[in-house]
Amino acid sequence: MKARYPTMAALALAACSTFQAQAADGGGTQVIYRAGSQPSFAGSAANFDGKVRVDPLFPAGQRTSFGAATVSFEPGARSAWHVHPAGQYLIVTAGTGWTQAEGGPVKELHAGDAVWCPPGVKHWHGATPGTAMSHIALTGIVDGKNVEWLEKVSARQYRR
């Protein structure tokens, strides 16, 4: 079944033309992407378990080859396994979360921690069962794609 929710890449690419047009008169000056100028959306049930909200910060485009979003996970919420063709940085801004690269241990994350996930590394991330977690995701784009979603994280894998 195909997800009815837009992917972060699709939203970033759609918003990119809007922001480029708005910033075209900026010349060599700074460009401000106003908070709330892009709509928040719920993480797709096909790609996340639990309640997840994505707040885009800025799109990939002519200025950068990466986009950014704040992703907020309610307690127990998590991503499915996935890979990023250009890698991803996560900067935890609030709460406590977990992340795991395939074949490795589950690692705990706290506000202020940063994580680099190299291109092509299968992983997941989300909140712990009892604590919400938010992070900023800086995700590179290759050929218009920033993520390949895979299978869901099982309850056994999550509870390790």
N, C-alpha and C positions, 0 to 999 in steps of 0.2 A: 504494500500500500504506500503510495507516494505521500509525503508530508505536505500539508496544506499551508504550513507556515514558511515564511521566507527564511533562507539561510543568511548568516551574517555576510557572506560574500555577495549574495544577491542584493541585500540592502545597501551594502557599502558601494557596490558598483552603481546602483540606481541613484544613490545620494551623491555620488561623485560628480555627476554632471551638474547637479543643482549647486553644489558648493563651488565648482569651477566657475560657473557662470556668476555666482555672487562675488567671488574673489577676483574675477577677471580685471576689475578696475583697481585692484590693490597694487599692481605693478610690483615693485621691489619691497613692499611693506609687509608687516606681519598680517596674518589672517587669523581671525578669531572665530572659532566654531562655538557658537553659543550653546550652553547647556540646555537641553530640551529641544533643540532645533531639529533633531531627528526623533521620530517616535520610538518609544520603548516597545518591546514585544516579548511575548512569552516564549521561553525555550520550547521547541517542538517536542511533543511526546515521543516522536520517533528517535530523537537524539538525546533526550534527557529523561531521567526519572526524578519525580518530585517537582516542586515549584521552583522555576528558574526564570529570572527576568534579565533581558539584555538591553542595555542602554548604550547605543552607538555614541562614540566620542568624536571620531573623524574618520573619513573614508580613505582608502588607498586611492591614489590618483597621480596626477602629474607631479605633485610635490614629493610623494613618498611611494614606496612599493609595499607598504603595510598599512593596515587600518587598526583602529582601536575601539574597544567597547568595555564598559563596566558590566560584569556578569555577577548577578546576585543569586546565591543558592540558599534556599530555606533549609533548616535542619533535615538531614537525610537525602537531600537532592544531589544529583551528580550527573555528569555527562556520560554518554556512551563511550566506548573505546573509539579512538579516532587518531588520525595522523594529519600533520600539516606539511604540505609540500615545501614550504620555505621556513619551517620552524615557528616557534611561538614563545614569547616571554609572557609570564604571568607575574603580576605584582599584587600580592594579597593586601587589601586595604582595610579589611575588618573581619573579625571572627576567627574561627579555626576550621581548617579544611584538610583534606587528604588528596594526594596524587599518587599515581603508580604508573611506571613504565612497564610494559609487558616483560614478564620474567623477573621483575625486581620486587622489592618489598613496598608496601604502602608506606608513604612518608607523610608526616604531619606538617601542616603549614600554619603559620600565624601571621597576623597583621605585621607588615613591614618586610616579610620574606619575599624574595623574587626567585622565580624558577625559569630556566631555559630548557625548552624541549626541542632538540635538534630536528631537522627535516626528516620525515619518514619514520619517526619513532612512535610506535603505537602506545597510547597512554589514555588515561582518564583523570578527571579531577572533579572535586565537589566538596560539599560541607560534610562535617562529621554528623553522626546520628543525633547529637544533642545540641549542636551549635550551628548557626547560620554562618556563611562565609561569602565575602565579596572579593573579587579581584578585577584588576584591569588586565585585559588580554591585548597584547600587541602581536598581531598575526600577519605574516607576510603573505603575498599573493603571487602565484605563478600561473600564467595563462588564465587569469580570471578566477582562479580557485584558491581558497584559503584553507579548506578542510575536506577530508574524506571521512565520512561517518561510517562506523563499522557496527558490530553487534553491541547490545547492551551489556553493562557490567552486571554480573549475576549477584544475587544477595550474598552468596558465599564469598565471592571475590571482594565485595564491598566490606564485609564484616571482618576481614582478616585482622 
